[in-house]
Amino acid sequence: MGTGSFVGIAIVATMLPAIAHADDPRDAAMRDAAARAHDSEMTRQLNLKAGVAARATGQRRTVLAGGGDYAAAMRAHDDEMARYARNRARYEHDMAEWRRAVAACRTGDYSACDY
């Protein structure tokens, strides 16, 4: 084993006790009622944020699955797809012009090199 392997093992061995005791109910830092209340409030806030995110995801799925205004969601989707197709066609056109200019420049038409 190389020196790097021993260093890696030493780092993991040092972190293992901290990882193993992260949720220890007998944690000395949680003996204080204020610390437990703070920890509980932090957990509650995280759960609230996760709940908001889950509800937002659920609402999007409901609209797409037929709940809510399905017709409006389909129109919005169709509009986005049409916008994408227009943008893609414009991109392809611009790339074709650029390729023609590059080809002309390489054949000696130096006026096309400024494209």
N, C-alpha and C positions, 0 to 999 in steps of 0.2 A: 504494500500500500504506500502511496505517496504521501507527502506532507499535507497536501490539500485535503486528502481523505480524513486524516486525523483531525485537522482543523474543523472540518464539517461535522464530524462525529462529536467533537467537543462542544460545538455551538448547539447542536441538537440536544445533547445531554444536559447542557446548562438551561435550555429553554423548557425541557420536558416537565420539570416540577411546576413551573408557572402555568403551563398549558393544562396539566393534569388537575390543578387545584383552582382553575378559573371559576367554576361553579360550586365550590365546596361550601355546603351549608354551615360548616363549622369555621368558616373564615373569620379570623380575628378582627378584620376590618368591618365585618357586618354585625359585631356585637353591640354597637352603639345604635340606638333607636333612630337617631337622626341620619346615620349612614344608610340604614335599611330603608328609611322613608325616601331618601334621595335616590337610592337604587331603584326602588319601586316606582318613583315618579319618572325616572329615565326610561324604565321598561315600558311604562304606560304611554309615554310620548312616542316611543319607537313603534309600539303596537298601533297607536292612532295613525301615524304616518303610513304604516303598512296597510292599514284598513282603508285609508283614502285611496291609495294606489290600487288596491284590489277592487274597490268599488268602481273606480274610473275604468279599469280594464273590463269589469263586468258590464258596465254601461255600454262600452264600445261593442262588446260581443252581443249584447241584447239588440242593439240597433242592427248589426249585421245579420243576426239570426232571425230577424223578423219582428222583434219587439220595437216599439217606438215608431219612427217614421221610416219604414223600410224603403219606400219609393224615393224619398229624399236622399237617403244614403246611396241608393243605386244611381240616382242622377249625379250626385257628387262624384261617385266613382267613375261614371262614364265621362264626366267633364275632365277629371284628372287624366284619364286614359287618352282622351282626345288631345289635351294639352301636351302630354308626353309624346304622342305621335307627331304633333306639329314641331315640337322642339327637336325630336330625333330627325325628322325630315330636313329641318333647317341645318342641323349639324352635319348630316350626310352631304347636303348640297355644298356647304362651306368647305368640307374636307375634299370633295371632288374638285372644287375650284383651286384649292391649295395644291393638290396633287398635280393638276394640269400646269399650274404656275411653276412648280418645282421641276417638272419634266421639261418645260420650255426653257427654264433657266439653265438646266444641265445640258441642253442641246445648243446653247449659245445665245438664246434670246434674253439678253441681260436686262431688258426692260421688265421682264416678268420676275426678276429676282427681288424686286422691292415689294412683293405681294404681302 
